[in-house]
Amino acid sequence: MPRLRETAADYLNRLEGRGSSPHTVRNYTIDLRELAEYLDGEQIYDLNVITPRHLRGFMAARLAQGNSKVTVA
């Protein structure tokens, strides 16, 4: 069962390894951490069961927190 946090950490390490901007890596880290926290609250731990509905819910939650549409997109 692939888990988001471990998969995200691997992805972020690859980004760093190929010379991505520290700004990009930092922002992706924040976004992926917030997504993981949202999915934990939904009791979703397996990447294979994430649906577009979950991602829309995450985006709606970020908008409700006051993030702009540009930030959320």
C-alpha positions as CSV (number, residue, x, y, z in Angstrom):
1,M,0.0,0.0,0.0
2,P,1.8,3.2,-1.1
3,R,1.5,5.9,1.5
4,L,1.5,9.6,0.6
5,R,4.1,10.8,3.2
6,E,6.7,8.3,2.1
7,T,6.0,8.8,-1.6
8,A,6.1,12.6,-1.2
9,A,9.4,12.4,0.7
10,D,10.9,10.3,-2.2
11,Y,9.5,12.8,-4.7
12,L,10.9,15.8,-2.9
13,N,14.3,14.1,-2.6
14,R,14.3,13.5,-6.3
15,L,13.5,17.2,-6.9
16,E,16.4,18.3,-4.8
17,G,18.7,15.8,-6.4
18,R,18.0,17.1,-9.9
19,G,18.6,20.7,-8.9
20,S,15.1,22.1,-8.5
21,S,14.9,25.6,-6.9
22,P,14.8,25.5,-3.1
23,H,11.7,27.7,-3.4
24,T,10.0,25.1,-5.5
25,V,11.0,22.3,-3.1
26,R,9.8,24.3,-0.1
27,N,6.4,25.1,-1.6
28,Y,5.9,21.5,-2.8
29,T,6.8,20.3,0.7
30,I,4.2,22.6,2.3
31,D,1.5,21.6,-0.2
32,L,2.2,17.9,0.2
33,R,2.3,18.1,4.0
34,E,-1.1,20.0,4.0
35,L,-2.6,17.3,1.6
36,A,-1.3,14.5,3.8
37,E,-2.8,16.2,6.9
38,Y,-6.1,16.7,5.1
39,L,-6.2,13.0,4.0
40,D,-5.3,11.9,7.5
41,G,-8.4,13.7,8.7
42,E,-10.4,11.8,6.1
43,Q,-8.7,8.6,7.2
44,I,-7.2,8.1,3.8
45,Y,-3.7,6.6,4.0
46,D,-3.4,4.6,0.8
47,L,-2.6,6.5,-2.4
48,N,-4.5,4.0,-4.4
49,V,-7.9,5.1,-2.9
50,I,-7.5,8.8,-3.4
51,T,-10.1,10.1,-5.8
52,P,-10.8,13.4,-7.5
53,R,-13.5,14.0,-4.8
54,H,-10.8,13.9,-2.2
55,L,-8.6,16.4,-4.1
56,R,-11.6,18.7,-4.6
57,G,-12.3,18.5,-0.9
58,F,-8.7,19.4,-0.1
59,M,-8.9,22.4,-2.4
60,A,-12.2,23.5,-1.0
61,A,-10.8,23.3,2.5
62,R,-7.8,25.4,1.5
63,L,-10.2,28.0,0.0
64,A,-12.2,28.0,3.2
65,Q,-9.0,28.7,5.1
66,G,-8.6,31.9,3.2
67,N,-6.2,30.9,0.5
68,S,-6.7,32.5,-2.9
69,K,-7.9,30.5,-5.9
70,V,-4.4,31.1,-7.5
71,T,-2.7,29.7,-4.4
72,V,-5.0,26.7,-4.3
73,A,-4.6,26.0,-8.1
